[in-house]
Amino acid sequence: MPLPRIKICCIRDAAEAALAISRGVDALGLVSAMPSGPGVIDDTTIAAIAATVPPPIATFLLTSLTDAGAIIEQQRLCRCNTLQLVDAVPPGTHARLRAALPGIALVQVIHVVDSASVDEAVALAPEVDALLLDSGNPALAVKELGGTGRVHDWALSRAIVERSGKPVFLAGGLRPDNVAEAIRTVRPFGLDLCNGVRRDGRLDADRLAAFVEAARAA
């Protein structure tokens, strides 16, 4: 099995981006306005950070917007090379984004709750370049769309990996001490985390190094 890609989310500034890149990560997550959760920065800051990131590092714009026109406008401002849609979007939205944003990768977040999440992922897989499995709860009055630090049922995630036919990133409560089990159980294309490599809200070099080492050792 090839090494899973590693994506560090909730990047707050260019210094955190540089730290993550120096530890060999493959992608950075930049969080725009959300109804809840950590790591939110404004679109101008996202654009400034993305401009410092060299290829081939992927820059993921996390957006909670669901209107295609608004998402297109936001991506053109932020200029990230990947769109991470953290909420469900209306039918036809992915096609509109593809038409308007050629060359921009589309990643749909699936919040893994029960077996219906597997069906949702399989149905949406043809519309996107990758899926990202997280532990939010969009059904709450104030939606949880990521950054919960909770682990979900990895057996459901493994079913999505096996059935979707697309690269799958695994998120939700990953840490240096559970990442090996996560890799063995789910066999994801990539790993995505925010809280597990932070101390007092800031990206921590030691925790990041421990996570990367544990992931590669697995």
N, C-alpha and C positions, 0 to 999 in steps of 0.2 A: 504494500500500500504506500503511495507517495505521501510525503509529509503534508499535513493539512496547512493551508494558508492561514496566516494569523492576522486578524483585523483588530486594532485597538480603537475603541470608540470613545466618545466624549472628549476628544482632543480640544483643548481650550485656547491654545496659542501656538505660535511658531516654535517656541522652545520645546513644548511637549511633542509636537510633530517631529522635530529633529531627534529628540530622545528616542522615540519609538522607532524611527527609521534606523538609528544607529544600532539598535538591538535586533535588526533584521526582520521587522514585521513587513507584511505584504500590502497592508491597506490601513487607511485611517478613516474613522467615522467622525463627521462633523455635524453636530446636532442643532438644527434650527428650532424655531418655536414649537413647543409641545404643550399639551394640557397638563402634563406632570412629568416627573423624572429628572435625572441629573444631566449636567453637561451642556445645557442650552447656551448658545452664543448667537449673536445677531448675524444677519446675512453678510454684512460688510466685513465682519471679522472672519467669517467662513471663506469669503473670497480672498482675503489677504493671506490666510493660512494656505489655502489650496494653491496659490501662486508660488509658494515656496517649495512645494513638494515635487521632487524630480520623478520622471518616468523611470521605471515602470510601476511605481507605487500607485495604488488606486486610492482615489479620494471619493468617499461615499458622502453624499448629501442626504442626511436623514430629514425627511419632510413628512409632516402630518397633514399636509394639504391633500385634498381629494379631487379638486377641480383641475382638469387638465391644463387649462389656460394659465391658472395661477402657478401650477408646478413648472410649466415651461418658462414662465417669466422668472421664477425663483432660480431655476437652474442656470439661466442665461446670465443672471447677476452673479451667482456664486461660482460658476465655471468649474464645478467638480466633474469628474469623468464618469461617475456612477450615481444613479438615483436610487435611494433606498426608501421605498414607500412603506411607511410603518403602519398605515391604516388601510382598510379595504377601500377600493376605489370603484366608481360606477363602471358597468360594462362598456367596453370601447375605449376606456382611458389609456390602457397600455398601447393600443394601436395609434392613438393620437400622439402620445409621447414619442413613439418610434418615428413617426412621420416628421415631427417637428424637430427632433433632437437626434439626427443621425450620428452614430458613433458613440452615443451615451448608453452605457449599460444600464439595464433595468433589473432591480432586485426587489422582489416582493416579500415583505415580512408576513409570516404566518404565526399567529399566537397560538401555541399548541395547548389545547384545553382537553380535548377528548378525540374520539375516533372521527368526528366530523371534521376536525382540523386536517386529518390525512386526506379526506376527500376534497376539501378546499384546496389543499396544496397541489394535488394531482390535477385538478381542474384548471388551476391557474398556471401551472408549469409551462404550457406551450406559449404563453403570452410574454414570458420574461426570460432573462439570461440566467438567473439564479434565484433561489429561494433562501430566506433567512428565517430560522425557527427560533422564536423567542418565547418569553413567559409572561407577556402582558395580559391585560384583560380589557379589551375594548368595550365590553358590555357595562362597565361601571359608569356611574353618573359623571365622574371625572375620569376619562379614559386613561388606562395604563397602556402605553404603547412602546415600552422598553425601559431598560435601566432598573428593573426591579430587583436584580440580584438573586432571583429565585430559580431553582432548577425545576424543569418540568419532566414529564414522563418520557424518558429517552427511548423507550420501546416504540412510542408513536413517532418519534423523530426518525428512528431507524426504518420504520415502514415508509416514511416519506422519502428517505434516501433511496430505498429499493424500488419504489413505484413511480417517482416523479420524472426520472430521466434527465434531470438538470442538476448542476452543482448546488450543493446545500451547505450553507453556513449554519453552525450551531451556536446559539447564544443562550444566556440565562444561567447565572450563578456559577460560571466557570472560574476555577481557581487553580493554582499550582497543584493542590492536593487531590483534585478530582479530574483533572484534564485527561490523564491517561485512561481512566475508566470511561470517560466520555468518548474518547477516540475509539476505544475497543468496542464500545456498545453501539455507537451511532455510525461510525465510519464516515464522518462528514468530509466534504471538500475543504471546508474552512472552519475556523473557530473565531468567535467574536466576543469581546468582553470589554467592560468598562470598570465596574467597581472592584473586580478581583485583582487589579494591578494598581490600585490607588491607595494613598494614605492621606487622610484629612482633605480629601477631594482632589489632590494633585497626583499626577502620574508619578509612580515611585520606581526608581531605577532598579532597586533590588527585587521588588515584587515582579516587575516586568521581566527581568533576567531569569528569575525562578520559573515563571510561567513558560517562557520560550524554551528553557532547558527541559522542563518536564514534558512539554508537547513534543519536542524533538526526540526525547528519550523513549517516548511511548511507541 
